C-alpha cells in the first residue's frame, strides 16, 4: 500500500508540471519513465523522408578478429525522421530547456549524467 505522502508527492509533481506546461507550452512529462515528450510544431518540426537503403543481412568474421557487416544488394524503402530547428529560434530554445531543467531539478530530478572517458 502506498503512503499518503507518496501520493501527495505525485499529485504535486503533476500539478507543477502542468503549470509549467501552461506557462511554457510544447511539452509533456512522463515521470514514471522519466521521459520528456516534445510536441511537433512548437519548438521544432518533425520531417519524414522516404529513402531507399540496403539492409544489413549478416556479419563476416575477418582474420584480424573484427567483423564486417554484409549488406543486401537490393535496396528497401525506409523512413527517416528529422527534427528541424530554426537558427532564429536557437536562443529561445536554449532558454526553454534551461527553464525546463530548473523545474525538473526543483522536483528532485537529476538532469545531468557524468560520463567517464577513460
N, C-alpha and C positions, 0 to 999 in steps of 0.2 A: 504494500500500500504506500502511495506517495505521500510525502509530508506536505502539509498545508503551505509551508514556506517555499517548497519547490514549485508548487502550482502557482502561487502568487508571483514568484520569480519569472516563470514562463509568461504569465499574463503581462507583467511589467515589461519584459523584453519585447514582446509583440506590440504592445502599446507604444513604446518608444520608437520601435522600428517603423510602425505605421505613421507616426507623427513625422519622423524623418523623411519618409517617402512623400508624405503630403507636402512638406516644405521643399524637397529637392527633386522628387519625381524619378522616373525611369528605372526603378529597381524593385526587386523583391528579395526577401531573405528566407532561406530555409535553415533555421537554427539547428535543426536535428542533424542535417547532413553537413552543416557549416558551409553552405553554398550561397554565393551572391548571384542573383539572376538579373542580368541586364536586359532590358527590353529593346527590341529593334525599333529604330526610328527616333529615339530620344537623343541619345548622345552620339549615336553612330547608326549606320545601316548595315544590314546583312545582305550580301550579294551572293547569289548562287550561279556558278558557272558549270556548264556541262562540257566535259572533255573526254577524249579517248586516250586510254592508257593501257600499257601492258601490265599484266598482273604477275606477281611472284608465284611460281609454281613449285619451287623446291630449293634445295641447297646442295652444293657440291663441295666436298672436303678437298682442300688443297694440300700439297705436300708440306707446306710450312705450318700446318696445324690450323690455319684460318679456314673460313668458309666463304664460298662465293654464292651469291643469290642468282638463281636461274629464273629468267622471265619468259613468259609466253611470247610467241611470235605474233599472235593475234592481239589486236587492241580491243579493249572493252570500254563501254561508256561508264563514266564516273561523274559524281557531282562534288564540286569543291564549294565550300562556304568561306567567305571572307568578311571580316568586319572592316568597314570603311570609316575612318575618322577624318575630319576636315582640319586642315592646317590652322584656319582661323579660329577654331574652337579648342585648340590644344590647351591653352591656359585655363579655360573654363573647365575642361575635362580633368585636368590635374587638380584643380581646387575642389571639384566634385568628389574625387577619390580621397582627398585629404579630409573632407568633411565626413565621408563615409568611414574612414579609418578612425577618426575621433569618436564617432558614435559607437562603433564596434568595440573600441578599447574601453569606453565608458561602461559598456555592457559586460566587460570582463573577458572579451575575446582577444587573443593574440593575433596581430596582423603581420607578424614577421616570422621568418624561418631562417635560422642560422644554418648556413651551408658550409661544411668543412671542405676546403680544397687542399687535398694532400698531395 
